[in-house]
């Protein structure tokens, strides 16, 4: 079996060949199209993989220009997201396999995209709630029977982070030669050339270099593999306020991507979400208090719909979403009594990040019931005449479905309004200058420590007071 680390190593070998061979003498338009398409696919895979590495933790820091320095791992995600694509659509992977490109660099780009795509699939299927690998940290996943976390799992997260950083920097380095080749390709590649030529070619390389220095400041695993997430895991138990947002993010993922919930499970999830919204409203006075109270009211009304429901589910569903929110509520209740939910900046930042997950959680619950109606996952029961006589019908064609569709629509509307009201102010991205890049890399090289997980900001990098960052 090929491990995830081996797939990324194969992708890196292909990228080395791309940079070593170069794009000279690439005159065949088909080769150029395949190359540009593979480059876009590689960039998309790196962006998605980076997003899964943080597992919802990215919302805990609102990126500003200075955050490229304070938190380079999150800055790498922003730089990847803003990196433009060429937009060229080429042959399918099957067609490329049957009729490979003639230029060796184009073949290397295709190999890079193929290996990165396979690795990204493994990363996304692993899910951050899988206790067997990278996201086992800070008490966020089930522990071993002896109560200890699996050995080396934070290092797996850092190993994946280091590999993604190296690949991102390599793709950015190859962009320059590709832009020249597109320019020489003629007018049909003019738009793709502008997409690469009009950007800052140093931003992604710089931020990836800083992040890689941090990732390599501690032990890295020689090999790792990301297995598919096992179903039926216990809830992630928060141990600090920083764990609340990832835990609520996981609850939303479980409701959105899991099986149709039963009536008791829908009721339990809605009731737990109402309790969580009210608790966070009390803990975060200010602008978020009003939308959180409205969310709590909407969740209570949604729970009442399921509390009086006469539907019967055809599947067992899953208690995992409700149990996950209940775990968050238990932490909030205990921390409130002990005085841990104070007004410090760090705690309030964590609570705000958790609150911003609640609208998505309710939207996921509504999406779960819509899917259940579409797939006839419920039976509706009518009493006609004799109370002992029952008529059972599928929910998709039963008038009772409108009640649940309206309830889902109402809670979705309230959640979307709350999400917009709780949305952080737009942040400005930075364009790192070459002079500043040298200073940043020097500061990163002096770092001898790293945080417990890539999603946490490194303690050693702070904004440099003598420098300014130009804003795009």
N, C-alpha and C positions, 0 to 999 in steps of 0.2 A: 504494500500500500504506500502511495506517495503522501508524505506528510505535508501540512500547510507550509512549514518552513522550507521544504524542498521545492514546492511550487514557486514560492517567492524567490528562492535562489535561482531557479531556472529562468524566471522573469528577469532577474538581475543580470544573468549571463547574456540573455538576448539583448538587454539594454546596453551592456558593455559592447556587444558587437555592433549595435546601432551607432554608438558614439565613435568607435574605432574605425568602422568602415566609412562612415560619413554618407552624405547624400549627393556626392558629386556624380555627374554623368547620369543622373536619373531623368531620362528624357521621355520614357514611355508614360503617357498620361494615365494609363491603368495602374502602373506602379505608384504614381504619385497619389492617386485616389485611395488605393489600398493603404498606403503609408499614412495619409492624413486620417483616414477612418480608424486605423489601428491606434493612432496616437490619441484620438478623441476617446476611444473605448478604454484605453489605459488610464487616461485622466479620470474618466467617470468611475472606473473601478477603484482607483485610489481614494476618490472623494467618498464613495459609499463605505469602503473599508474603514476609513478614518472616522466616519460618523458612527459606525458600530463599535469601534474601539472605545468611544466615550459613553455609549449606551445611555444617552439622554442627559449626561452630565454637562454638555456644552452650554446649556441654558443657565448654568450657575454663574457665568461670567459674561457680562455684556461687553462685547469687543469694541474697543476704541483704538485709536492710533497707538496709544501707549501699551495696549495689551499685547501687541506683537512682541514687546520686550518682556512684560511681566509674565506672560503665559504663552510661550512659543508653540506648545503643542496645540492649543486652540487656535493660535495664529496660523498654524499650518492648515487647519481645516478651512479657515476663511480664505487663505491664499489659493487653496485648491478649488474652492467653490467659485471664486471670482476669475479663475483662469479661463479664458475664452476657448471655445471649441472652433475647429475649422468649419464644421458643418457639412463636410463632404460625405456623401453616402456612396459606398462602394459595394462590391460583391458580398454575398453571404459567406459565412465561414466555410460552408460546404463547397461553394464554388471556388474559394481560395485554396482549399485542400485539394480539389480535383485539378485546378489549374493555377499553380503557385506563381507569384510574380517573378519576373526575370531578375530584378536587381536584388543583390544580397541584403541590402539594408531594408528593403520592403519586406523580404521574408523574415528578417529579424524582428521588425515591428509587428508582423502578424503573430510570430511566436510569443512576443512579449504580451500582446493583448490576450492571446489564448491562455497563457499561464496565469495572468492576473485575473482573468475572468473566472477560472476554476478556483483560485484562492479566495476571491471575493464571495463566491457561492458558499464556500465552506465557512467563511467568517460570518456571513449573514444567517446561515442555518444554525450556527452554534448558539446564537442568542446570548445576551449578557446574563441571563439567569441560570446558565449552565454551571453547576458547581465544579466541573472538572477542569476548568481552565482559567483564562486570563482575568475574568471579572470577580474572582473569589478574593475579595479584599474588604477591609473595613467592616467585617461582619455582615456583608450584604448577601451572602448565599449560605446554604446549609453547610454545616461543618462535619468533620469526620466523627465517628462514634465516640472517640476519646475527647471531643470538644475542641480539637485543634484544626485550623484551616489546612488545606492541602499544601504540601511543601512546594515552594518555588513558583506558585501561581502568579504573584505580582511580577516576577521576572518574565513570565510568559507574555504578560501585557507589554512589558518594556521591550521584549524581543520583537514582538509584532510591531510596536511603535518604531523601533530602530529600522526595521526592514522597510516599512512604509516611507519613512523619512528619506532613506537612501534612494528608493525608487522615485519618489517625488522630485528630489534634486536632480536625478538623472534625466527624467522626462523634461524638466525645465532646461537642462543643458542642451538636450537634443533639439529643443524647439528652435534655437537660433539657426542651425544648419537647415532644418526643415523649412523655415521661413524663406531662406535664400533659394532653396530648390523650388518652392512654390512660385516665387517671383520669376524664376527663370522658365517656369512652365507655361507662361503666357497669360493672356487675359482671362481665360476660363478659370484660373486659380487666383484671380486678383483679390476676391473677397476673402478667401482663406488666408492669403498672404497678409492682408491687412489685419486679420484677427490675431495673428501671431506677432506682426511687426509693430502694431500700435500699443502693445502692452509693455509693462516694465518686465524685462526678462530676468531681472535680478531678484524680484520679491520672493518668488517661490523657492529659488535656490537658497537665498539667505535664511528665510525662516526654517526651511527644512534642515539646513546646516546647523542652526542653533538647536533645534529640537533633537537632532541626532546626537549632538554633543551631550545633551542632558541624558538621553536614553542610554548612552554608552558610559555614563558616569558610575554605573553599578554593574553587578553581575548580570549576564544575559545567558539564556539557555542555548545549548548547542543545537537542539532540535525541539520542535513542538508541533502538535497537531490539534486542530480544533474539531472535536467530534460534534455530531448533531445533538442539539439539546434534547434531553430526556423529558418526557411529559410527566406531569404529576409531582413536580418538585414542591417542597415546602416553601412557605412565603419567605421572602428576604427580610430578615429582621433588622430594622434600623438600630444602630448603636450611637450615632451622632446625628445632628441636624443636617449634615452634608449628605446623609443617606436617604433623606426623605424624598427628594426629587427623583432619584433613580428608582426608588421603590414604587412611587406612584406612576412613573413612566412604565414600569413593568406591568402594573395592574392594567393600564390602558392597552398595552400590547397583548396581554392575555385575553382581554375582552374582545379586542378587535380581531385577532387572528385565531382565537380559540374556537371551540365548538359552540353551537347555540346553547345559551344558558337555560336552565329550567326556571319555572316560576319562582320557587323559593330562592334560587340563586340570584335572579334579577332583583328580587326584593332585598336580599341581604346586601348586594352591591350598592343599590341606590341608597339604602339606609346608612351604610358605612360611609358613602361619599358625602351624604348630608352631614353626618357627624364630623367628618374631616374638614369640610368647608367651614362649618361653624367654629371648630377649634382653631383653624388657621386665621379666621376673621378676628377672633379674640387676641391671637398672638401677634398679629400684624396690623395694628391700628394705623389708619391713614387712608391713602387712596385705594388700597385693595380691600378695605373692610366692606364697603358697600357691594361691590360685585361678588365677593365671597358669600355674603349673607343672601344675596339673590340666588346664587348657585345652591346654597343650602336649602332654601325654600323650594326651588325647582326640583331638587333631588328628593325632598320629602314628598312632594306631590307625585313624582314619578314612582316612588316606593308605594304610595297608596294605591296606584293603579294595579300594581302587582300583588299587593296585599289582599285585594278583593277579586283576583283573577280566577277564572274557572278553566283555564287552559291546562292541557296535559302535554308534557314534552315527550317526544318519541325517542330522545337520546338522554344519556346520563348527564350531559353538560359538564361543568367544571366549577368547583368552589374556589379555585385558585384566585380569580380576580377579587372576590369579596374578602377572602382570607388575607390577601396582600394589603388591602386598604385597612382591614382591621388591625393588622400588625402596625401600620403607621399610626392609627388612632391610639393604640396602646402606648406607643412611644410618646405621642403628644400628651396623653393624659398623665403618664408618669413624669414626664419632664416638666409639665406645668406645676404639678404638686411639689416637685423638688426645686423649682425656681431656675431650671436650666434654660428656659426660653426667655432670656433677658433681652434687653434692647441694644445689645452690642451689634456692631456693624456686621460681623461675620455671621452671627446667628440670624439676624434679620435678612441678610442676603440669602441664606439657605432656605428660610421660610418663604420668602418671595418666590424663589425658584420652585419650591414644592407647590405653592399656590397656583403657579402658572401651568402645572400639570393637570389640575382638576378639570378645567373645561374640556380638555382632550379626553379625559377619562369618561366623562358623561357622554361625550359624542361617540366614544367607542362603544359604550353600553347601548346607546340608541342604534348604532350601526349593527350591533349583534342581533337585536330583535328584528330589524329590517331584513337581515339576511335569513333569519329563521322563518319569517313570513314568506319570503320568496321561495325558500326550499321546502316549505310545508313541514317544518320541524315540530309543529304543535297541532293538537286536535282540540276543536271547540265542541262543547257539549251543550245541547238544548234539551229542556224538559217540555214535552208537548202533551197537553191533556193530563194523563195519568202521571203523577210524579215518579212512578216506577219505570216509566217508559222514557228512554233516552235516545236522542238522535246525535250521532257523532259525525262531525265533518272536518275536513282539512281546513286549516286556517286560511290558506291562500284564497279560497273561494267563499269563505264565511263572512257574513257582515260584521262579526265581532272584530275582524282584523283592523277595521277603521279606528277603533278605540285605541289600539296599541300603536298604530301608525301616527295618530294625532299626538299621543303621549311622547313618542320618539321625536316627532317634529318640534314639539314645544320645548322639550329639554335641550334639543340641539340648538334651537334659536337662542335660548337663554345662555347656553354655554358659549356660543359664538360671540354674543354681545359681551359677555364677561371676559372672554379671551382678548377681544380688541381693547377693552378698557384696561386690562392688566398687561398689555403688550409693552415691552420696554421701548424707550425712545430710540429711533434709528441711530445707529452708530456709524461713524465715518471710518472707512477703511484707510489704511496707510499705504503709501508707496515709499518703500525704504530706499534711501539713497545709498550709493556705493560707500561713501565715507562713513555713514552711520552703520552700514553693514559690517565694516571692518571692526568698529567699536563693539558691536554686538557679539560678533564671533570671538573677539578677544575676551569679553566678559564671560561668554559661555565656556570657553576653553579653561578659564580659571575655576570653574565649578567642579567640586569634587563630591558633590552629593546630589541626590535627586529625591523627589517626593515618593510616597508609597505607591502611587499609581500615576500613569500619564495624564489622567484627567485633573489631577491636583496641580495648582500653580507651583512652580519651583520657588523655593525661598530665597535663592541667591540672586536672581535677576530682578532688578528694579529699574524704572525709567532713569535714564542718564540725565542729570540736571543741566549739563552743559550743551545738550544737543536738542535740536528740534526735528520733528518729523513732518515732512511735507504731506499734505492731504490731497487725495485725488478728488 
